[in-house]
């Protein structure tokens, strides 16, 4: 059985990063980072550091990539110069994972699932302008700005989230989007 996504039939989404969008979803991005995600990042921090923007590299080298702030009970990634420390012309964690065969390997759950989110009743939906009180005014979340069905553009994210439901011990932790 596939993942039930409330508005999948009507949602439209097309990530335009590098095609007009310069990664605004990572602007002031402070995703929660779960312990298992931090462990994977820690294992590759030597490969990640050189890929970071200089201000982010300095901050992470000095005080680490996790801040004292918390979201969903988890520590959050730091921000340097207004951007997630892992942002450098795109997500460094995504690029490293992609080079190793899995673009989601190092990314925090909330980033990996975007724009999928879970409502207060534990049901998945696609974030869309005007749906479920969406607060971000991003072009990619405006269904009028794309003709691409989310069911097509989000196949990888939907498949990833579906694995979280069947992964022992990670279901609750990973359903944070």
N, C-alpha and C positions, 0 to 999 in steps of 0.2 A: 504494500500500500504506500502511495506517495505521501509526502508531507502536505497536510491541510494548511492552505494559506488563504485566509478569508477573502481578500479582494484580488486574487491572482488573475481571475478571468477579465477584470476590467483595468487592472494596473498596467501602466506603461513606464518603462525605464530604459535609459540608455546612458551609461557612464561616458561622459565626454572628456575625461581627463586627457590632456594633451591635444584635444581637438576643440579648444575654446575654454575648457575649465582647467584651472591650474591647481586643483586639489583643495578647493575651499572647504571640503569636509574635514580636512586635517588642520585647518586654521584653528588655533586654540584647542586642538583635539587633545583630550585627556581621557583616553579610554581606560577602563578598569583592566588590570592585568592579573589574571589568576595565577596561582602558584605553579601549576604545570606549564603555563605559558612562559612565566618568568624563568623557569628551569631551562626551557628550550632556548630562550634568548641568552641566558647566562652561558650556555654551552658554546654559543657562537659569538659572544660579545667581541672577541678578538677580530672576527671578520666583519662585524657590524660597525665598530668604531670608525674605521677608515672611510666608510661610506657616508657617514653623517656630515651635515653642514658644520663648518668650523665652530660656531657658537654652541651647537648641540653637542658636538664631540667634547668640547671643553667642559660643559656642564655635566655630561654623563661621566666623563673621566674623573671629575672632581667629586660629585655627590651621587652618581648613579642615575638610572633612567626612571626610577619610581619616586614619586613625590610622597609627602605625608598626607596628601588629600586622599579621600576614599569615595568610591562610588560602588553601589551594590555590595558594600562591605569589603571591597577589594582596593588595594593601592592603585593609584592612577599613574599613567605615564606622565612624565614632565613635559613642559612646554619651554622652548627656547626661541626668543625673538618672535613670539606669537604663533609658532607652529609646533606641532608634535615633534618631539626630539627625533623621531624616526622618519620624518618627512625630509626628503632631499630630492626635489624634482620627481616626486612620487614616493611611494612607501618603500623604504630600504628593506624592511622585513619581508614585504611581498616579493621584491626583486630577488633577494637572497633565497627565499623559499622556492621561487619559480626556477632559479638556476639549479636547485637541488631536486626539482621535479614535483614540488607541491607549494604553490603560491600562498597557501594558508598556513603552512607549517609553523611560522613564527609570529604571525599576526594575532593580536588579541581577538577574542571571539566577536566582540561588538563590531570591530572593523571588518572581519572576515565575512560576517553575515550581511553587512550593510548593502542595501536598504531594507533588508528584512528586519522586523522587530516583533516583539511579543507584547500583546496588550495586557491589561491588568488581570485578565481572566486566563492567561496562559495560552492564548491563541496567536498564531503567527499571522502577520499581514505585511504587505509591501508599503513602506512609508510613501505617502503621496500628499501633495498639497491638498488641503481641504478634507483629509481623511483622518479620523480619530485624533483631531486636535493637533495635527502636525505643526510644529513651531519653526522648523528650518525652512527658510525661503531659498531653496536651491533649485536651479534650473532642472537638474536631473530628477527632482521629486515632483515636478510639475507635469502632470499627464498630458497637458496641452503642448508641451515642448518636444514630444517624441511620438513616433508611431510604432516604436518597437514594443511588442508585448513583453511584459515582465516575465511571463512564463518562458520566453525564449532567452532573454538577456540574462536572467538570473538562474539558469540551469545549474551552474556550478555551486552557487550559494545555497540553493535549495537542496541539492544533493549533500552538501556539507552539513547543513543544519539537520537534515534527516539522519545523518550518522550520529549526531549528538544524542538523539533520542534512543538509539540502540547501544550506545557506548556505556558500559557499566561504570558507574562512579562519576561520570562527567555530565550527565543529563542536566542537573541543576546548575552546575558551575558554568556550563557553556551556553545555556539559554539566557543570555543577558542582553541580547540585542535590543 
